[in-house]
Amino acid sequence: MTEPNHDPVSEQTKDDEPWIKDDEPWISDSALPATHAADRYFARPSRATNTAHPHDPAQAAQPADQPPISPNRSLPPSPLPLVETAFLASAASLMWLVNVYFPPGPLLRILFPLPITLIYLRWNARAAWMGTAVSGLLLTILLGPTRSVLFVMPYGILGVQLGYLWRRKAGWGIAILTGGLLVAFGTFFRIWLVSILAGEDLWGYLIAQITQFIDWSVRLLTNWGWIGLGRFGQPNMEVIAIAAVFMTVFASVVYLFTVHLAAWLILERLGIAMPEPPNWVQVLIDE
């Protein structure tokens, strides 16, 4: 038997893809225009790829692994409120520390609430409360918790209260009256706290001192002949206690008045607005 004749050449030349015309010329790469490979072959950009516009210098310098900067995105907050709050809180603590070890008289006591008030006037209530808390924590580290509490109540809270009233243009009368009541309450709070820590009744000691002062004043006026002997009799303890309360409130009101004077002179030079003093106060200062 004869084997069938298979032509290998004809099998190789057999057209396996008849839908492609053989007479079409092949286009070589040399015939294509001179373009970059990235322009001829499209690739889908990944999520981490930077899609910044080539003509935008703000986005051109952005790293590729970060999302594009949106023009509507808000900038980070300025550190200036934090820096000023920390600085003024440290100043308030430093004045209290100096007054504890080197008492210069009532001068520094007038300035105790002003740093916290300045924080409120410069920024807001949140910054003022933060300054009060920072001052209390700093004094707790330096002097202990007892003296730090005596600063926060009443001077730290007084600074916030004055800032609240001065921001809303409250008059001197309202600010002095409410501040005087707050300082008087702080005085009674101090007597109560120290009495607990010392284990003694400091209020009774204060009443005894006031009683001795009244007896001395009555004897002095009797010797001068201004009042008759035994006219007032034995002073009543309830009357003396009420007199002590009124004397404390009166001293607190006078203290608030001096604080307002000092603040008006200082804040005016710093360019920070506060309510104007009454006319009679301006006349006294101008003279």
ZATORZA-107181 format. One record per residue (C-alpha): residue in one letter; x, y, z. Coordinates in steps of 0.02 Angstrom, whole numbers. Example, Ala and Ser with C-alpha at 12.3 -4.5 7.8 and 13.67 -1.06 7.14 Angstrom:
code:X:Y:Z
A:615:-225:390
S:684:-53:357
% end
This chain:
code:X:Y:Z
M:0:0:0
T:59:171:-39
E:55:307:94
P:-43:465:55
N:63:608:-1
H:63:748:129
D:142:909:76
P:216:994:232
V:238:1155:140
S:56:1165:93
E:5:1131:273
Q:116:1271:336
T:51:1392:208
K:-129:1349:245
D:-226:1502:298
D:-284:1475:479
E:-360:1651:494
P:-459:1683:335
W:-541:1840:404
I:-377:1933:396
K:-326:1995:226
D:-153:1945:177
D:-129:2091:60
E:-135:2219:202
P:37:2291:236
W:110:2266:410
I:141:2425:505
S:309:2427:589
D:354:2527:744
S:468:2636:641
A:320:2698:540
L:228:2761:696
P:247:2942:748
A:380:2978:877
T:275:2978:1035
H:307:2924:1212
A:261:2747:1262
A:145:2813:1396
D:44:2902:1261
R:26:2748:1152
Y:-19:2624:1288
F:-152:2680:1410
A:-138:2618:1589
R:-270:2644:1723
P:-199:2752:1864
S:-192:2670:2034
R:-273:2744:2189
A:-105:2797:2262
T:-53:2887:2102
N:-46:3075:2112
T:-170:3152:1990
A:-112:3330:2011
H:-121:3447:1866
P:52:3475:1789
H:28:3664:1790
D:-25:3673:1975
P:132:3709:2079
A:37:3680:2242
Q:-8:3502:2194
A:151:3465:2096
A:255:3463:2256
Q:133:3345:2343
P:197:3166:2372
A:119:3030:2268
D:60:2929:2418
Q:-55:3069:2482
P:-227:3118:2418
P:-240:3276:2316
I:-262:3438:2409
S:-438:3505:2396
P:-452:3695:2381
N:-602:3692:2500
R:-508:3598:2637
S:-484:3705:2793
L:-309:3742:2855
P:-251:3676:3025
P:-286:3791:3173
S:-154:3915:3224
P:-49:3872:3379
L:-56:4053:3439
P:-205:4028:3560
L:-118:3879:3640
V:47:3973:3657
E:-33:4129:3731
T:-140:4027:3850
A:11:3931:3914
F:115:4090:3933
L:-19:4187:4028
A:-62:4038:4138
S:122:4023:4183
A:129:4210:4221
A:-19:4195:4340
S:61:4047:4428
L:227:4139:4440
M:146:4290:4523
W:61:4178:4651
L:225:4086:4682
V:322:4248:4708
N:186:4315:4824
V:196:4157:4931
Y:384:4163:4960
F:417:4350:4941
P:259:4445:4988
P:273:4616:4904
G:112:4679:4980
P:-55:4700:4891
L:26:4746:4725
L:33:4570:4652
R:-136:4527:4729
I:-215:4658:4617
L:-141:4572:4464
F:-189:4393:4508
P:-347:4379:4400
L:-284:4484:4253
P:-190:4349:4154
I:-344:4237:4149
T:-452:4387:4103
L:-331:4430:3963
I:-345:4253:3895
Y:-535:4271:3890
L:-528:4440:3804
R:-399:4381:3678
W:-483:4216:3635
N:-636:4136:3717
A:-706:4055:3873
R:-632:3884:3832
A:-456:3956:3827
A:-487:4048:3992
W:-544:3890:4080
M:-395:3797:4008
G:-279:3933:4075
T:-359:3919:4247
A:-337:3730:4247
V:-157:3742:4188
S:-116:3869:4323
G:-194:3757:4455
L:-97:3604:4394
L:66:3701:4387
L:42:3767:4564
T:-3:3592:4622
I:168:3533:4563
L:261:3682:4636
L:168:3718:4799
G:50:3574:4829
P:-137:3552:4803
T:-192:3663:4949
R:-114:3824:4887
S:-162:3786:4708
V:-345:3772:4760
L:-330:3938:4853
F:-274:4018:4690
V:-408:3942:4581
M:-541:3994:4707
P:-566:4140:4695
Y:-435:4217:4579
G:-444:4095:4433
I:-634:4096:4429
L:-632:4284:4455
G:-526:4304:4299
V:-652:4205:4196
Q:-797:4305:4270
L:-716:4473:4232
G:-674:4418:4055
Y:-855:4363:4028
L:-924:4530:4088
W:-797:4639:4000
R:-820:4546:3836
R:-1006:4589:3846
K:-972:4772:3892
A:-1047:4759:4067
G:-1031:4914:4174
W:-907:4935:4315
G:-1044:4929:4446
I:-1106:4756:4396
A:-931:4686:4376
I:-871:4756:4543
L:-1025:4697:4638
T:-1026:4520:4569
G:-837:4506:4581
G:-841:4570:4761
L:-966:4436:4809
L:-858:4304:4725
V:-701:4362:4816
A:-796:4368:4982
F:-856:4190:4952
G:-676:4142:4913
T:-620:4218:5079
F:-748:4114:5175
F:-697:3962:5074
R:-516:3991:5122
I:-562:4004:5307
W:-664:3844:5296
L:-528:3747:5203
V:-386:3803:5317
S:-494:3765:5469
I:-517:3587:5409
L:-333:3563:5370
A:-272:3645:5532
G:-403:3564:5641
E:-453:3730:5722
D:-598:3849:5708
L:-522:3998:5618
W:-692:4083:5604
G:-707:4086:5792
Y:-530:4153:5803
L:-576:4290:5680
I:-731:4335:5779
A:-627:4344:5938
Q:-503:4461:5854
I:-643:4574:5793
T:-719:4576:5968
Q:-554:4631:6043
F:-537:4765:5910
I:-712:4832:5949
D:-675:4834:6136
W:-513:4928:6107
S:-603:5055:5995
V:-741:5083:6124
R:-615:5111:6265
L:-517:5232:6157
L:-673:5333:6114
T:-726:5331:6297
N:-558:5398:6353
W:-572:5538:6226
G:-745:5581:6292
W:-835:5551:6128
I:-952:5419:6201
G:-1013:5385:6378
L:-948:5244:6486
G:-1046:5082:6462
R:-1158:5156:6329
F:-1144:5009:6209
G:-1133:4875:6342
Q:-1068:4701:6303
P:-1056:4670:6115
N:-1168:4531:6049
M:-1082:4388:5956
E:-1214:4382:5820
V:-1191:4567:5786
I:-1003:4542:5778
A:-1023:4397:5655
I:-1136:4502:5543
A:-1012:4645:5553
A:-872:4526:5503
V:-969:4471:5350
F:-1005:4649:5297
M:-824:4699:5324
T:-767:4554:5215
V:-887:4601:5076
F:-836:4784:5086
A:-651:4739:5077
S:-687:4628:4926
V:-780:4769:4836
V:-634:4888:4867
Y:-516:4755:4801
L:-619:4735:4642
F:-617:4923:4616
T:-427:4925:4621
V:-422:4776:4502
H:-530:4873:4379
L:-416:5024:4390
A:-260:4919:4361
A:-341:4825:4217
W:-401:4985:4134
L:-225:5059:4139
I:-142:4899:4077
L:-265:4842:3944
E:-276:5016:3870
R:-90:5010:3832
L:-106:4835:3759
G:-244:4892:3641
I:-377:4777:3716
A:-548:4855:3741
M:-640:4848:3907
P:-787:4948:3974
E:-750:5130:4008
P:-746:5184:4190
P:-875:5305:4261
N:-848:5490:4232
W:-795:5526:4411
V:-660:5393:4399
Q:-593:5468:4237
V:-591:5640:4320
L:-491:5572:4467
I:-367:5485:4352
D:-346:5637:4239
E:-313:5749:4388
% end
